[in-house]
Amino acid sequence: MSIGNVIALFALCVPVVLSVTGAAVRICSKLEKISAALENMISRSECAFIRRECPALEALKDSGCHSIVRKSNTAWLSPSPAARRSSSMP
């Protein structure tokens, strides 16, 4: 193999290696972020316990949390969602 062929091969391989290395570094960075986010998440049982013991939610229940449900039902019956439903039905 001549020196010219070696240089051409080297010139061809260097950008490919740098590109693959850069992609690997970006993937590792994203995996680290995902791992950190997963470490900060709580389990379903912890979430259920927090909801049961939350004083703010107790206050909401006492003040009429059912009004929130009524508001969403009223929004469902408003003209624009009704128009979308009727236009999407055959």
Residue pairs with C-beta under 8 A, 6 or more apart in sequence:
42 50
51 57
75 81
